[in-house]
């Protein structure tokens, strides 16, 4: 499994991007002048493991199993709620999702991730 993300950075007044890749044991930080997907395609183009990423379209171009990052999803949902404060249906959906997620996190904190607790 590889987690990937990118963010902009200013280096000597010039805007660029820092790409971060981790497998939970090692971390690689790479600087690139653009946010184009060539770096990702070059590094992970033949990767066949699970890629965990945000919703940036560059990651979708890779031919590997993918999982979207839950923290990025929550951030995006919060942003959509802030942008649509009077959308009661959206508020209801996001609030229910938050409650389900809270219950899951509490159960994982209580029981851990042992397979026999999920039966």
N, C-alpha and C positions, 0 to 999 in steps of 0.2 A: 504494500500500500504506500502510495506517495501522496502527501498533501502539498498543494501548490497554491501560491498567491503572489500578488504583485502590488506594489504601491509606488507612487511617484516620490522622487527625492530630488533635492536641489544640491548640486555639487559645483562649487565655485560659481554660483549664479546661473548655472545651466541646468535645465530640467531634464531628468532622466528617470529610469525606473529600476527598482530593486525587485528582483524575482526571488522568491523563497521556495525551496523544495525540501521536504523532510520526510523521512520514513519512520519517524518517532525515535530513532537512535542517532541519526546524523542529520545535519542541516547544511544546506548549501545556499549561499546568498550570491546572486549574480547581478551585476549592473549592466544595463543596456540603455542606449540613448532613446529607444522607442518602446512603445507598448505593443508593437506588431507581434504577431505570433511566431515569427521565424525562430526565435530562441527556443520557445516551447516545443515546436515541431522538431527542431534539431536534437534537443535533449531527450524528449519523450516520444518521438515519432514511432519507435519500434517497441515501446513499453506495452506490456500486456497485462500488468497487474491492475489493481483498482486505483483510480485517480480520484482524490477528494479535492474539490475546488469550489469556487464561488460560481456565479452565473455568467462570467465573462465568456463570450462566444468562442474565443480562441481555443479554450479547453475542449469544447464540443467537437472540434475538428479532429481530435485524436481518436484512433481506433482501439479503444480499450474500455473495460467496464468502468463506469463512473458513478460517483456518489456526490451529491451536492452538500456543501458544508452547512450544517444546521445553524451555526452561529451567524453565517452570512444570511441565511433565510430569515432568521429572527430579526436581524438588522433591517433587511429589506421590507419585511412586514411592518415593522415599526415606522419606517419611512413612509410607506403607503398610507398607514393610518394617520400620520401627521399631515399628509397631503390631502386627505379626505376626511376631515373631522366630523362631517355630518352624514357620512355613509354608515347608517346603522347596521346594515347587513354585513358589510366588511368588518365593522367593529365586533360584531357577534362572532364571525368566523375566526378572526384573529384571537379574540379573547378565549374562545373554546380551544383553539390550537395551543395557546399558552397554558391553559389549564391541563391539557393532556400532557404536554411537555413537562410541566412541573411535576405531575404524578410520576412520569417515567424517571425523571432525575431523582426524585425522592426514593423510588424503589431501587434504583441502581445504587444510590448511596447506602440504603439499608441492607440490600442483599448482595451487591456486587454483580458481576456479569457471568456468573457460573451458569452453565447450560441447564442444569436441573431446576433452576428457579423459573425458567421460561416454559416449562412443560405444562 
